[in-house]
Amino acid sequence: MGDKIDRAYVLVIIEPGKDEAFANAIVSTGLLARAVVERMDFLHGSFDFIIILKGTRENIDSVILEMRKLPFVKRTQTLIPFDMFTWDDMSAALKKSP
C-alpha cells in the first residue's frame, strides 16, 4: 500500500433520473480531489456510471466510501486490477514464441 499508485474501476447504480445530480455531487463535494479521475462515463446497461480512479489505495478507498454515502447511490461494485505483467513483458514473450 503506502505510496504505490493503484487503479480502481467503480461501477455505480443510482436512482432513476439522478444522473446529473450524481455527477454534480461527485464534482462539487471534492470527492475527486483525493484520487485522480482518469474517466467518468454515463452508461446504458446494468450500471449507470463507471468511474476510473487512480491514486493510492487509501485515497481510492476513501473516495469510494464517500461516494456510497450519497443519497441517490443505490449500489456500487468496485474492481481493482492486479499487476500480473506489463505490456512490455507480453510483447517480449510474443517475440520469443515460435
C-alpha positions as CSV (number, residue, x, y, z in Angstrom):
1,M,0.0,0.0,0.0
2,G,1.6,3.3,1.1
3,D,2.6,5.5,-1.8
4,K,2.0,2.8,-4.5
5,I,-0.3,4.1,-7.2
6,D,-3.3,1.9,-7.9
7,R,-6.3,2.0,-10.2
8,A,-9.9,1.1,-9.4
9,Y,-13.0,0.8,-11.6
10,V,-16.2,1.8,-9.8
11,L,-19.5,0.7,-11.3
12,V,-22.4,2.7,-9.9
13,I,-26.2,2.2,-9.9
14,I,-28.2,5.4,-9.0
15,E,-31.8,6.2,-8.6
16,P,-33.6,6.8,-11.9
17,G,-33.3,10.4,-13.1
18,K,-30.5,11.3,-10.7
19,D,-27.6,11.0,-13.2
20,E,-27.0,14.8,-13.4
21,A,-27.3,15.1,-9.6
22,F,-24.8,12.3,-9.1
23,A,-22.3,13.8,-11.5
24,N,-22.6,17.2,-9.9
25,A,-22.3,15.7,-6.4
26,I,-19.1,13.9,-7.3
27,V,-17.5,17.2,-8.6
28,S,-18.9,19.6,-6.0
29,T,-18.2,17.6,-2.9
30,G,-14.5,17.3,-3.6
31,L,-14.6,13.6,-3.6
32,L,-12.3,13.6,-6.7
33,A,-9.6,15.8,-5.1
34,R,-8.3,12.7,-3.2
35,A,-7.9,10.5,-6.3
36,V,-7.2,11.2,-9.9
37,V,-10.1,10.5,-12.2
38,E,-9.0,9.0,-15.4
39,R,-12.5,8.8,-16.7
40,M,-16.2,9.0,-15.7
41,D,-18.7,7.7,-18.1
42,F,-22.5,7.5,-18.1
43,L,-23.6,4.0,-19.2
44,H,-26.7,2.4,-20.7
45,G,-26.9,-1.1,-19.2
46,S,-26.7,-2.8,-15.8
47,F,-24.8,0.1,-14.3
48,D,-25.4,3.9,-14.7
49,F,-21.8,5.1,-14.3
50,I,-18.2,3.8,-14.5
51,I,-15.6,5.8,-12.8
52,I,-11.9,5.0,-13.2
53,L,-9.9,6.2,-10.2
54,K,-6.1,6.3,-9.9
55,G,-4.2,7.1,-6.7
56,T,-3.1,5.4,-3.5
57,R,-5.3,2.6,-2.3
58,E,-6.2,4.6,0.8
59,N,-7.3,7.6,-1.2
60,I,-9.3,5.4,-3.6
61,D,-11.0,3.6,-0.7
62,S,-11.9,6.9,0.9
63,V,-13.5,8.3,-2.3
64,I,-15.5,5.1,-2.8
65,L,-16.8,5.1,0.8
66,E,-17.9,8.8,0.5
67,M,-19.5,8.1,-2.9
68,R,-21.6,5.3,-1.4
69,K,-22.9,7.8,1.2
70,L,-24.6,9.9,-1.5
71,P,-28.4,9.6,-1.1
72,F,-29.2,8.6,-4.6
73,V,-26.5,5.9,-4.9
74,K,-28.2,2.5,-4.8
75,R,-25.2,0.2,-5.2
76,T,-21.6,0.2,-6.3
77,Q,-19.2,-2.5,-7.5
78,T,-15.5,-2.0,-7.3
79,L,-13.0,-3.7,-9.5
80,I,-9.3,-3.5,-8.5
81,P,-6.9,-5.0,-11.0
82,F,-3.6,-6.5,-10.0
83,D,-0.4,-6.4,-11.9
84,M,0.4,-9.8,-13.4
85,F,2.5,-8.5,-16.3
86,T,3.2,-5.4,-18.3
87,W,2.6,-4.9,-22.0
88,D,6.3,-4.8,-22.5
89,D,6.6,-8.3,-20.8
90,M,3.8,-9.6,-23.0
91,S,5.4,-8.1,-26.2
92,A,8.8,-9.7,-25.3
93,A,7.1,-13.1,-24.7
94,L,5.3,-12.9,-28.1
95,K,8.6,-12.1,-29.9
96,K,10.2,-15.2,-28.3
97,S,7.4,-17.6,-29.2
98,P,7.8,-19.7,-32.3
